[in-house]
């Protein structure tokens, strides 16, 4: 074996075991003096070692200064390393360096570039890259098309995502899953479920990621029947309920009020995480089963799972909807004292104000609002407004309605609420002031509308209040 091969083998064995920047610099010096950095395997291993130590900038500098014409494999390795590290702009700068030095990219280059731009939600550069891909004749590759589809979906441009999808000559499970996920993330749950149905007709077999996104869309859309059908498919195919799939099912059943079914799924799962417990507690909160939610939270702590911010939001919400004032106070006190490793967020305060307001503890609710380190939110004002009307505290309702107008001055409904309150209090001058304010801001009262289905003619008549 030649001395060069011995040195190369030695460096390849040392690089994965580097533990400091000093070691990396020593090996880099050997690479330069022995002229080994042009060997693609060595260069790729060097990049991986730099990534492990958080020194990717060193690998990037090495590429720019020591390799005038690096191999495309080396460039792809560096782009991939930066993409996985979620460091913006650098993958694109490596690609720019490739273009300047006339290094032709291949079909492995673009999917990683699209991913890095997708992570950064960089639509403008993504569209430029799309143009480059087409000009270079690399667009026909399905992996490139799928990565571009994911970019547009991540940026919320489902029109462009759908255009890419529709123009693809072939679509695989990744293509369909990207489309479904994009619609789901944008809140277009009906479109996500339609795409899922079309996928079945196209004969493409879904994977676990597809199912998780479809189940999430079912939960948000209230499509229990389709969710149950998906669950049956999972059973029929004998899929193991891993953490993500099981949690998605629990969230579906809990959101749709089927807590027994959610518990049945929970019991069959061998592995659980905090998200799984949160989905279960959320289901009990929505079902107004506050005591069960609190009990399962205790069980969660006993089994060694740490609560996060979402856990406490769901738990306080459960207490609020079930009237568990004392329990809610105790949980919020523990949260404020740092028991869970974080302090109350604006959502926790909103839940606590709602809990106190619903229970008629109006002074305590107002005190909580006044002393919190956040600006009031619409949810908080809505809780105080409802409580003021329920318990006959018109001054509190007036305060809340006035704040709602300040928070959302373009919403005519809040002006109407305030005007009606003034009318109820006999303050007619203030009623006129509110109406004048609406006129000045060109706001109009929305027309009330009711619909009624008339049988047997299967038509819907609308009654509009003028």
ZATOR-623066 format. One record per residue (C-alpha): residue number from 1; residue in three letters; x, y, z. Coordinates in pm, 1 decimal. Layout:
// ZATOR-623066
  resi  resn        px        py        pz
   NUM   ALA         X         Y         Z
...
***
This chain:
// ZATOR-623066
  resi  resn        px        py        pz
     1   UNK       0.0       0.0       0.0
     2   UNK     138.9     345.0     -94.5
     3   UNK     218.7     610.4     163.8
     4   UNK     -64.9     823.9      25.4
     5   UNK    -320.9     547.3      75.8
     6   UNK    -193.0     484.4     428.2
     7   UNK    -228.7     852.9     515.0
     8   UNK    -576.1     867.4     362.8
     9   UNK    -692.2     561.7     555.4
    10   UNK    -543.6     702.3     875.2
    11   UNK    -721.0    1037.0     835.6
    12   UNK   -1051.2     869.4     749.8
    13   UNK   -1029.7     676.2    1076.5
    14   UNK    -932.6     984.6    1280.4
    15   UNK   -1198.6    1224.3    1149.7
    16   UNK   -1504.3    1052.4    1304.4
    17   UNK   -1328.7    1057.7    1643.0
    18   UNK   -1235.6    1425.3    1644.7
    19   UNK   -1333.4    1584.6    1974.0
    20   UNK   -1203.3    1941.8    1950.4
    21   UNK   -1132.2    2224.6    1710.5
    22   UNK    -759.2    2162.8    1763.1
    23   UNK    -793.3    1809.5    1623.4
    24   UNK    -987.7    1937.9    1324.2
    25   UNK    -725.3    2204.6    1249.3
    26   UNK    -446.2    1946.1    1270.7
    27   UNK    -623.3    1714.5    1027.2
    28   UNK    -710.1    2005.8     798.4
    29   UNK    -341.0    2094.9     782.9
    30   UNK    -262.1    1736.4     677.4
    31   UNK    -530.7    1750.0     411.3
    32   UNK    -377.6    2063.2     262.8
    33   UNK      -9.7    1963.2     284.2
    34   UNK     -76.5    1611.0     149.9
    35   UNK    -321.1    1743.4    -111.3
    36   UNK    -588.7    1501.4       6.6
    37   UNK    -882.8    1741.9      29.2
    38   UNK    -973.6    1683.9    -335.1
    39   UNK   -1058.5    1319.4    -260.0
    40   UNK   -1436.9    1315.5    -232.7
    41   UNK   -1454.2    1056.2      48.0
    42   UNK   -1204.9    1250.9     258.0
    43   UNK   -1379.8    1582.0     191.9
    44   UNK   -1720.7    1435.7     281.3
    45   UNK   -1587.5    1281.5     604.1
    46   UNK   -1420.8    1612.1     694.6
    47   UNK   -1754.4    1793.9     646.0
    48   UNK   -1935.0    1538.3     867.2
    49   UNK   -1674.2    1580.9    1142.2
    50   UNK   -1706.5    1960.4    1125.6
    51   UNK   -2084.6    1928.7    1148.9
    52   UNK   -2059.2    1705.0    1457.7
    53   UNK   -1844.4    1966.2    1634.6
    54   UNK   -2057.2    2260.8    1520.4
    55   UNK   -1778.0    2386.0    1292.5
    56   UNK   -1951.6    2381.7     956.8
    57   UNK   -1827.9    2734.7     888.5
    58   UNK   -1475.4    2585.6     883.1
    59   UNK   -1577.7    2328.2     622.4
    60   UNK   -1741.8    2602.0     417.9
    61   UNK   -1427.6    2819.3     432.9
    62   UNK   -1214.1    2518.2     341.6
    63   UNK   -1428.8    2455.1      34.4
    64   UNK   -1404.5    2816.0     -82.5
    65   UNK   -1030.7    2864.8     -22.8
    66   UNK    -869.5    2524.1     -70.9
    67   UNK   -1082.2    2359.7    -337.1
    68   UNK   -1099.7    2573.9    -650.2
    69   UNK   -1290.1    2302.7    -838.3
    70   UNK   -1449.8    2068.9    -583.4
    71   UNK   -1637.7    1760.4    -695.2
    72   UNK   -2017.1    1791.3    -708.5
    73   UNK   -2036.6    1514.2    -444.7
    74   UNK   -1836.9    1733.2    -203.5
    75   UNK   -2060.5    2032.8    -271.0
    76   UNK   -2372.2    1822.2    -218.1
    77   UNK   -2232.4    1693.7     111.2
    78   UNK   -2174.4    2048.8     235.0
    79   UNK   -2518.3    2165.9     120.3
    80   UNK   -2680.4    1868.2     294.7
    81   UNK   -2486.7    1931.4     617.2
    82   UNK   -2590.1    2296.8     631.9
    83   UNK   -2947.9    2207.2     541.7
    84   UNK   -2975.1    1961.7     832.2
    85   UNK   -2826.1    2222.8    1064.8
    86   UNK   -3096.2    2473.8     964.2
    87   UNK   -2837.7    2744.4     892.4
    88   UNK   -3005.3    2974.4     638.0
    89   UNK   -2851.1    3113.7     319.3
    90   UNK   -2532.7    2902.1     326.5
    91   UNK   -2665.6    2610.5     115.5
    92   UNK   -2763.8    2860.7    -152.2
    93   UNK   -2422.3    3030.1    -130.9
    94   UNK   -2255.4    2691.8    -190.3
    95   UNK   -2477.3    2647.8    -496.0
    96   UNK   -2379.4    2997.8    -614.0
    97   UNK   -2011.9    2898.4    -574.1
    98   UNK   -2080.9    2589.0    -785.0
    99   UNK   -2226.3    2801.7   -1062.8
   100   UNK   -1936.9    3049.9   -1054.5
   101   UNK   -1680.0    2769.3   -1074.9
   102   UNK   -1873.9    2586.5   -1347.4
   103   UNK   -1945.6    2278.8   -1133.9
   104   UNK   -2257.9    2121.0   -1287.4
   105   UNK   -2517.9    2026.8   -1022.9
   106   UNK   -2689.8    1691.7   -1042.4
   107   UNK   -3032.0    1564.0    -936.8
   108   UNK   -2903.2    1513.7    -579.5
   109   UNK   -2820.1    1884.3    -546.6
   110   UNK   -3165.1    2033.9    -588.1
   111   UNK   -3380.5    1838.3    -341.3
   112   UNK   -3151.3    1942.3     -55.0
   113   UNK   -3146.3    2302.5    -175.2
   114   UNK   -3524.5    2310.1    -195.0
   115   UNK   -3541.7    2164.6     157.2
   116   UNK   -3318.1    2436.2     300.0
   117   UNK   -3529.6    2703.8     131.3
   118   UNK   -3844.8    2530.0     254.7
   119   UNK   -3714.7    2536.8     613.0
   120   UNK   -3645.8    2909.7     576.2
   121   UNK   -3978.2    2977.5     397.7
   122   UNK   -3779.1    3154.4     124.3
   123   UNK   -4033.1    3163.0    -157.3
   124   UNK   -3848.3    3415.8    -376.3
   125   UNK   -3524.6    3216.9    -390.0
   126   UNK   -3725.9    2897.3    -424.8
   127   UNK   -3891.5    3023.2    -740.8
   128   UNK   -3552.5    3132.6    -878.2
   129   UNK   -3413.9    2786.4    -806.5
   130   UNK   -3717.1    2630.9    -976.2
   131   UNK   -3630.7    2831.5   -1288.5
   132   UNK   -3268.0    2714.0   -1275.4
   133   UNK   -3376.3    2351.6   -1244.8
   134   UNK   -3596.3    2378.8   -1553.8
   135   UNK   -3322.1    2554.2   -1755.0
   136   UNK   -3068.1    2287.3   -1658.4
   137   UNK   -3303.0    2006.6   -1763.9
   138   UNK   -3324.8    1852.3   -1416.3
   139   UNK   -3696.5    1907.9   -1361.5
   140   UNK   -3806.4    1563.3   -1480.7
   141   UNK   -3671.5    1396.6   -1164.0
   142   UNK   -3955.8    1308.4    -922.1
   143   UNK   -3739.6    1380.3    -614.5
   144   UNK   -3673.9    1731.8    -740.1
   145   UNK   -4042.8    1783.8    -814.2
   146   UNK   -4144.5    1657.7    -468.4
   147   UNK   -3897.3    1891.1    -298.5
   148   UNK   -4027.6    2189.5    -497.1
   149   UNK   -4384.0    2088.4    -409.8
   150   UNK   -4287.1    2082.3     -40.9
   151   UNK   -4126.9    2427.7     -68.5
   152   UNK   -4442.2    2587.4    -207.7
   153   UNK   -4658.4    2410.0      50.8
   154   UNK   -4431.0    2527.4     334.5
   155   UNK   -4459.8    2885.3     209.3
   156   UNK   -4840.3    2861.9     203.7
   157   UNK   -4859.3    2889.3    -176.2
   158   UNK   -5090.0    2597.7    -238.6
   159   UNK   -5173.5    2736.9    -582.4
   160   UNK   -4812.3    2682.9    -692.4
   161   UNK   -4793.2    2355.6    -502.0
   162   UNK   -5104.2    2227.0    -679.0
   163   UNK   -4969.1    2343.7   -1014.8
   164   UNK   -4649.6    2144.1    -965.0
   165   UNK   -4851.7    1844.4    -849.2
   166   UNK   -5094.5    1855.3   -1142.6
   167   UNK   -4811.6    1880.6   -1395.7
   168   UNK   -4617.2    1583.5   -1255.2
   169   UNK   -4629.0    1290.3   -1500.7
   170   UNK   -4586.5    1049.3   -1208.8
   171   UNK   -4677.4    1092.4    -843.4
   172   UNK   -4568.1     876.9    -553.5
   173   UNK   -4672.8     863.6    -187.0
   174   UNK   -4440.2    1155.9    -106.2
   175   UNK   -4613.4    1373.6    -368.6
   176   UNK   -4960.6    1301.2    -231.9
   177   UNK   -4849.6    1337.5     130.0
   178   UNK   -4688.1    1674.3      54.6
   179   UNK   -5012.6    1798.9    -100.2
   180   UNK   -5225.8    1673.5     191.5
   181   UNK   -4985.7    1817.6     449.1
   182   UNK   -4977.3    2153.1     270.4
   183   UNK   -5356.5    2185.9     270.1
   184   UNK   -5373.6    2075.5     632.6
   185   UNK   -5109.7    2324.6     751.7
   186   UNK   -5293.9    2605.2     571.4
   187   UNK   -5622.1    2516.7     742.7
   188   UNK   -5783.7    2388.4     422.2
   189   UNK   -5893.7    2065.6     586.1
   190   UNK   -6164.7    1983.2     332.3
   191   UNK   -5912.9    2008.2      46.9
   192   UNK   -5670.3    1789.6     242.1
   193   UNK   -5932.9    1518.7     284.5
   194   UNK   -6041.8    1541.7     -78.8
   195   UNK   -5677.4    1493.4    -181.2
   196   UNK   -5656.2    1193.5      52.3
   197   UNK   -5962.9    1036.7    -113.0
   198   UNK   -5819.5    1105.9    -459.4
   199   UNK   -5500.4     933.6    -349.9
   200   UNK   -5700.0     616.9    -276.6
   201   UNK   -5863.5     629.4    -620.4
   202   UNK   -5518.4     672.7    -779.6
   203   UNK   -5410.0     346.5    -619.3
   204   UNK   -5123.1     501.0    -422.8
   205   UNK   -5072.7     330.1     -86.2
   206   UNK   -5040.3     583.8     198.4
   207   UNK   -4762.0     563.9     455.2
   208   UNK   -4761.8     655.6     824.2
   209   UNK   -4685.7    1022.9     750.8
   210   UNK   -4984.3    1039.3     514.1
   211   UNK   -5210.6     889.8     778.4
   212   UNK   -5092.4    1128.4    1050.6
   213   UNK   -5167.8    1430.7     831.1
   214   UNK   -5502.0    1290.2     716.9
   215   UNK   -5602.5    1217.6    1077.7
   216   UNK   -5499.7    1569.1    1182.5
   217   UNK   -5719.6    1711.0     905.4
   218   UNK   -6008.3    1487.6    1019.4
   219   UNK   -5969.3    1610.0    1378.4
   220   UNK   -5965.2    1977.7    1279.7
   221   UNK   -6254.1    1935.7    1035.0
   222   UNK   -6462.0    1715.4    1265.0
   223   UNK   -6464.0    1437.6    1005.5
   224   UNK   -6502.0    1153.8    1254.7
   225   UNK   -6639.2     902.5    1003.9
   226   UNK   -6336.7     932.9     775.8
   227   UNK   -6106.3     921.8    1077.7
   228   UNK   -6264.8     595.2    1190.8
   229   UNK   -6223.6     457.8     837.8
   230   UNK   -5851.5     547.6     847.6
   231   UNK   -5822.1     374.8    1184.8
   232   UNK   -5980.3      64.1    1035.1
   233   UNK   -5727.4      74.1     748.8
   234   UNK   -5444.4      92.8    1001.4
   235   UNK   -5585.5    -209.4    1187.4
   236   UNK   -5644.9    -403.6     866.9
   237   UNK   -5289.5    -346.8     746.5
   238   UNK   -5151.4    -444.7    1086.7
   239   UNK   -4957.3    -122.7    1134.4
   240   UNK   -4792.9     -65.1    1468.3
   241   UNK   -4925.9     240.9    1651.4
   242   UNK   -4606.2     438.9    1694.8
   243   UNK   -4602.4     763.9    1891.8
   244   UNK   -4705.1     993.5    1605.7
   245   UNK   -4977.1     770.9    1461.5
   246   UNK   -5122.5     683.0    1800.9
   247   UNK   -5120.3    1044.1    1915.5
   248   UNK   -5297.5    1151.3    1595.7
   249   UNK   -5572.8     895.0    1662.3
   250   UNK   -5610.6    1006.1    2025.1
   251   UNK   -5636.5    1367.8    1910.6
   252   UNK   -5901.4    1273.0    1652.7
   253   UNK   -6120.5    1086.0    1899.7
   254   UNK   -6068.4    1338.4    2178.9
   255   UNK   -6149.0    1635.8    1954.8
   256   UNK   -6465.5    1461.6    1833.4
   257   UNK   -6579.9    1382.5    2189.7
   258   UNK   -6503.2    1009.1    2177.0
   259   UNK   -6294.9     988.8    2494.6
   260   UNK   -6350.9     614.6    2542.1
   261   UNK   -6208.4     542.4    2197.8
   262   UNK   -5918.3     779.6    2270.1
   263   UNK   -5843.1     588.2    2589.7
   264   UNK   -5860.4     256.6    2404.8
   265   UNK   -5593.9     376.9    2159.8
   266   UNK   -5387.4     518.8    2447.3
   267   UNK   -5388.2     183.8    2626.1
   268   UNK   -5262.7      -4.6    2319.5
   269   UNK   -4962.7     223.3    2265.3
   270   UNK   -4632.9      80.4    2385.6
   271   UNK   -4451.3     413.1    2360.4
   272   UNK   -4591.7     752.7    2458.8
   273   UNK   -4455.8    1104.8    2486.2
   274   UNK   -4574.5    1439.1    2621.9
   275   UNK   -4773.4    1507.6    2303.8
   276   UNK   -4964.8    1181.8    2357.0
   277   UNK   -5062.5    1278.4    2711.6
   278   UNK   -5153.9    1629.6    2597.6
   279   UNK   -5390.7    1490.5    2332.9
   280   UNK   -5562.2    1274.2    2595.5
   281   UNK   -5598.3    1559.2    2846.6
   282   UNK   -5725.0    1788.8    2569.5
   283   UNK   -5996.6    1534.0    2486.0
   284   UNK   -6122.2    1533.2    2844.8
   285   UNK   -6107.5    1913.4    2851.8
   286   UNK   -6325.4    1938.7    2540.5
   287   UNK   -6566.3    1682.8    2685.9
   288   UNK   -6591.5    1898.3    3001.8
   289   UNK   -6457.0    1606.3    3206.3
   290   UNK   -6230.5    1818.8    3418.7
   291   UNK   -6186.8    1569.2    3702.0
   292   UNK   -6073.0    1298.4    3461.5
   293   UNK   -5832.8    1543.0    3295.8
   294   UNK   -5680.7    1627.3    3635.5
   295   UNK   -5657.8    1257.2    3725.2
   296   UNK   -5475.6    1169.8    3403.8
   297   UNK   -5243.7    1465.5    3455.7
   298   UNK   -5150.6    1318.4    3793.7
   299   UNK   -5091.1     983.5    3625.0
   300   UNK   -4874.5    1158.2    3365.3
   301   UNK   -4652.3    1303.0    3638.1
   302   UNK   -4634.4     968.8    3820.3
   303   UNK   -4504.4     800.2    3506.4
   304   UNK   -4226.7    1056.8    3475.7
   305   UNK   -4353.1    1264.7    3183.2
   306   UNK   -4281.1    1635.4    3219.6
   307   UNK   -4561.8    1881.3    3150.0
   308   UNK   -4504.5    2147.3    2885.7
   309   UNK   -4690.3    2471.9    2819.2
   310   UNK   -4959.7    2297.0    2615.2
   311   UNK   -5028.0    2049.3    2897.7
   312   UNK   -5103.1    2327.8    3142.7
   313   UNK   -5318.4    2519.0    2892.5
   314   UNK   -5531.4    2208.0    2834.6
   315   UNK   -5547.4    2133.7    3208.1
   316   UNK   -5654.3    2487.1    3303.5
   317   UNK   -5907.9    2480.3    3020.6
   318   UNK   -6048.0    2154.9    3159.1
   319   UNK   -6078.7    2311.3    3505.0
   320   UNK   -6248.7    2616.9    3353.3
   321   UNK   -6514.0    2419.7    3166.1
   322   UNK   -6582.4    2194.8    3465.6
   323   UNK   -6590.5    2464.5    3733.1
   324   UNK   -6287.9    2327.6    3923.0
   325   UNK   -6188.8    2667.6    4062.5
   326   UNK   -5977.5    2554.1    4357.4
   327   UNK   -5788.4    2296.0    4151.6
   328   UNK   -5727.8    2554.1    3879.8
   329   UNK   -5597.5    2805.4    4134.0
   330   UNK   -5359.7    2545.2    4275.3
   331   UNK   -5226.5    2450.5    3930.1
   332   UNK   -5178.6    2814.5    3831.3
   333   UNK   -5003.3    2888.4    4161.4
   334   UNK   -4762.3    2597.7    4105.3
   335   UNK   -4701.8    2719.1    3751.4
   336   UNK   -4632.0    3074.7    3871.7
   337   UNK   -4388.9    2942.9    4133.4
   338   UNK   -4181.5    2768.8    3867.2
   339   UNK   -4273.4    2411.0    3952.6
   340   UNK   -4289.6    2309.6    3586.3
   341   UNK   -3976.3    2493.1    3473.7
   342   UNK   -4151.1    2781.0    3296.3
   343   UNK   -4371.0    3073.6    3391.2
   344   UNK   -4731.4    3132.4    3278.6
   345   UNK   -4769.7    3250.2    2920.1
   346   UNK   -5046.5    3472.1    2789.2
   347   UNK   -5249.4    3156.3    2710.5
   348   UNK   -5226.9    3035.8    3071.3
   349   UNK   -5346.2    3374.4    3195.5
   350   UNK   -5632.4    3365.3    2944.2
   351   UNK   -5739.4    3024.3    3079.5
   352   UNK   -5715.3    3142.3    3439.4
   353   UNK   -5917.9    3458.0    3372.1
   354   UNK   -6179.1    3246.6    3193.4
   355   UNK   -6188.0    3001.7    3486.9
   356   UNK   -6244.0    3277.8    3743.0
   357   UNK   -6490.5    3468.5    3524.2
   358   UNK   -6705.6    3161.8    3452.7
   359   UNK   -6721.2    3085.3    3826.0
   360   UNK   -6836.9    3438.5    3905.9
   361   UNK   -6510.6    3540.3    4077.4
   362   UNK   -6514.2    3864.9    3882.2
   363   UNK   -6288.9    4066.6    4113.9
   364   UNK   -6025.6    3792.5    4109.4
   365   UNK   -6049.8    3766.1    3731.1
   366   UNK   -6003.7    4142.1    3692.7
   367   UNK   -5712.6    4137.5    3938.7
   368   UNK   -5546.3    3857.3    3741.6
   369   UNK   -5587.5    4063.3    3424.3
   370   UNK   -5447.9    4378.1    3586.3
   371   UNK   -5142.4    4210.4    3741.0
   372   UNK   -5033.9    3989.7    3450.7
   373   UNK   -4717.0    4090.9    3257.3
   374   UNK   -4894.2    4078.2    2919.4
   375   UNK   -5125.0    4295.9    2716.1
   376   UNK   -5491.2    4184.3    2729.7
   377   UNK   -5606.3    3957.3    2448.8
   378   UNK   -5943.9    3922.6    2276.2
   379   UNK   -5998.7    3587.9    2448.0
   380   UNK   -5957.8    3748.6    2790.3
   381   UNK   -6191.9    4034.1    2707.8
   382   UNK   -6444.6    3789.3    2567.9
   383   UNK   -6439.7    3595.4    2895.6
   384   UNK   -6494.1    3912.4    3100.6
   385   UNK   -6767.6    4034.9    2866.8
   386   UNK   -6960.7    3706.2    2890.5
   387   UNK   -6917.6    3690.6    3268.1
   388   UNK   -7028.0    4050.5    3311.9
   389   UNK   -7348.1    3981.1    3119.5
   390   UNK   -7409.8    3651.3    3301.4
   391   UNK   -7363.3    3796.7    3650.1
   392   UNK   -7517.7    4137.7    3580.1
   393   UNK   -7196.6    4340.7    3607.6
   394   UNK   -7259.1    4588.5    3328.2
   395   UNK   -6954.6    4800.8    3414.2
   396   UNK   -6726.7    4501.0    3364.0
   397   UNK   -6903.0    4423.7    3037.0
   398   UNK   -6856.7    4784.4    2927.7
   399   UNK   -6485.8    4769.1    3009.9
   400   UNK   -6445.2    4444.4    2814.4
   401   UNK   -6645.8    4563.4    2512.8
   402   UNK   -6448.8    4891.5    2501.3
   403   UNK   -6121.6    4697.1    2506.6
   404   UNK   -6245.1    4469.7    2229.0
   405   UNK   -6314.9    4774.8    2012.4
   406   UNK   -5960.3    4895.3    2082.1
   407   UNK   -5808.9    4554.8    2003.8
   408   UNK   -6000.0    4508.9    1677.3
   409   UNK   -6131.5    4846.4    1556.1
   410   UNK   -6243.1    4701.8    1223.1
   411   UNK   -6487.5    4450.7    1371.7
   412   UNK   -6838.4    4595.7    1368.0
   413   UNK   -6970.9    4324.9    1603.9
   414   UNK   -6783.4    4475.5    1899.0
   415   UNK   -6937.1    4818.6    1835.9
   416   UNK   -7282.3    4661.8    1830.7
   417   UNK   -7210.9    4487.4    2162.9
   418   UNK   -7095.8    4813.4    2318.4
   419   UNK   -7392.9    5004.0    2177.5
   420   UNK   -7637.0    4743.9    2312.9
   421   UNK   -7474.1    4761.8    2654.6
   422   UNK   -7510.1    5139.0    2665.1
   423   UNK   -7873.9    5102.2    2560.9
   424   UNK   -7930.4    4850.3    2841.7
   425   UNK   -7776.2    5099.2    3087.4
   426   UNK   -7990.1    5383.1    2950.3
   427   UNK   -7687.0    5579.9    2830.0
   428   UNK   -7834.1    5696.5    2501.8
   429   UNK   -7574.2    5965.9    2437.6
   430   UNK   -7307.1    5696.3    2441.1
   431   UNK   -7517.6    5486.0    2205.2
   432   UNK   -7513.9    5773.3    1957.0
   433   UNK   -7138.3    5817.5    2001.4
   434   UNK   -7076.3    5452.6    1916.7
   435   UNK   -7299.9    5473.5    1610.5
   436   UNK   -7122.6    5792.1    1500.1
   437   UNK   -6790.0    5615.3    1544.3
   438   UNK   -6910.3    5329.8    1325.3
   439   UNK   -7024.8    5572.3    1058.4
   440   UNK   -6696.2    5760.9    1072.1
   441   UNK   -6503.5    5435.0    1027.2
   442   UNK   -6740.7    5314.6     753.7
   443   UNK   -6849.8    5009.3     953.0
   444   UNK   -7188.0    4849.9     896.5
   445   UNK   -7387.1    4607.4    1101.9
   446   UNK   -7367.9    4259.5     950.8
   447   UNK   -7696.9    4119.6     830.1
   448   UNK   -7835.1    3840.7    1045.8
   449   UNK   -7896.9    3525.0     846.8
   450   UNK   -8073.1    3198.5     921.6
   451   UNK   -8118.8    2898.5     694.1
   452   UNK   -8386.6    2631.9     693.1
   453   UNK   -8396.9    2310.3     490.8
   454   UNK   -8742.5    2260.3     339.3
   455   UNK   -8844.3    1899.6     281.8
   456   UNK   -8930.4    1720.9      61.8
   457   UNK   -8788.6    1960.8    -196.7
   458   UNK   -8427.2    1942.8     -65.5
   459   UNK   -8379.2    2315.5     -95.0
   460   UNK   -8249.5    2565.7     157.9
   461   UNK   -8425.3    2897.5     208.6
   462   UNK   -8236.7    3184.6     369.1
   463   UNK   -8402.5    3440.1     594.6
   464   UNK   -8208.2    3763.2     613.1
   465   UNK   -8274.1    4020.1     885.0
   466   UNK   -8272.5    4371.6     744.0
***
